Every structure is written in structure tokens, then in C-alpha cells.
Amino acid sequence: MTLHRITTWQALSQLPGAATARYPQGAPFAQMLRHGSMSVELYRPQGQDLQTPHAQDELYVVVAGRGEFFCGGDTQEFGPGDCLFVPAGLEHRFTRFDEDFITWVIFYGPQGGEANTSSLTNSSST
């Protein structure tokens, strides 16, 4: 297997992506890695987050910037280094964010998300 590596700065050089009707100034995301069901994008919205629910589970790993994240009826503050989980199909968006906000987005698993056989838990070890 070959190691695949992309830096945040390399990914930023791919933004904005191609212009579309939804993103006339260019898409605020660029897919950088893909393997099986997993894909990794760099996401840098400008002014407003226009996301709609996705068909796969996803993780956001915040690189830079602070703000508020709305997910499933709850709003929570975030900052650099935070990891945010969103189950497939759940309404979510960044409702307020700094101008320098950048996050990695990792989509994975089957369409509709992984089976929820247990509650999501926060765990840490020392």
C-alpha cells in the first residue's frame, strides 16, 4: 500500500473549486483523498454555510477559526483542533464562523450511515 499525504496548504491551493449555480464564486470544498467508502475534503465556506444533510456519516476536524456549529437541533461552539461528528442524514451547518475558518471533512461508511447499535460516547485515555 502506498502512503497518501496531503497538506492543508496543498488543499487550499485547490480552492475555490469550480463555479456552479449554487456556488457562483466557486465551490468552497475540494476532495483530496478517496479510498473505498471514505473521502476527505477540505472545506472553507465564505460568509455562509450552504450545506444540506449528507448520505454518509462524517467527521469535521477544525484546522483554523472559531464559531458555532448547528447539528440536529443543538448549537455548540468550536475551535481549532476540535473534531465534530455528524450522523448521515442529520441537518447541520456552521452558523457562525471566523473569516479564516478551515476544516477537514471525512465522509465514510455506507449510504444512510453506520448502524447505530450503541450510543455515541466521548472517551479519553491518559
Residue pairs with C-beta under 8 A, 6 or more apart in sequence:
4 33
4 35
6 32
6 33
6 40
8 42
8 63
8 102
8 104
10 32
11 30
11 32
11 42
12 42
12 44
12 102
14 30
14 32
14 42
15 26
15 27
15 28
15 29
15 30
15 42
15 44
16 23
16 25
16 26
16 27
16 28
16 46
17 23
17 26
17 27
17 28
17 29
17 30
18 26
18 27
19 25
19 26
19 27
20 27
22 50
23 50
25 46
28 43
28 44
28 45
28 46
29 41
29 42
29 43
29 44
29 105
30 41
30 42
31 39
31 40
31 41
32 40
32 41
32 42
33 39
33 40
34 40
37 56
37 107
37 108
37 109
37 110
38 106
38 107
38 108
39 106
39 107
39 108
40 104
40 105
40 106
40 107
41 104
41 105
41 107
42 102
42 103
42 104
42 105
43 60
43 102
43 103
43 104
43 105
44 101
44 102
44 103
45 94
45 97
45 101
49 93
49 94
49 95
49 97
50 93
51 92
51 93
51 94
52 91
53 88
53 89
53 90
53 91
53 92
54 86
54 88
54 89
54 107
55 88
55 89
55 111
55 112
56 88
56 107
56 108
56 109
56 110
56 111
56 113
57 85
57 86
57 87
57 88
57 107
57 108
57 109
57 113
57 114
58 85
58 86
58 88
58 105
58 106
58 107
58 108
59 83
59 84
59 85
59 86
59 105
59 106
59 108
60 69
60 82
60 83
60 84
60 86
60 103
60 104
60 105
60 106
61 81
61 82
61 83
61 103
61 104
61 106
62 78
62 79
62 80
62 81
62 82
62 83
62 84
62 101
62 102
62 103
63 80
63 102
63 103
63 104
64 80
64 98
64 100
64 101
64 102
65 79
65 80
65 97
65 98
65 99
65 100
65 101
65 102
66 77
66 78
66 79
66 80
66 97
66 98
66 101
67 77
67 78
67 94
67 95
67 96
67 97
67 98
67 101
68 75
68 76
68 77
68 78
68 94
68 95
68 96
68 97
69 75
69 76
69 77
69 78
69 84
69 92
69 93
69 94
69 95
70 91
70 92
70 93
70 94
70 95
71 84
71 86
71 90
71 91
71 92
72 87
72 90
72 91
72 92
75 95
76 84
78 84
78 94
85 120
86 92
87 113
87 116
88 109
88 111
88 112
88 113
89 112
89 113
94 101
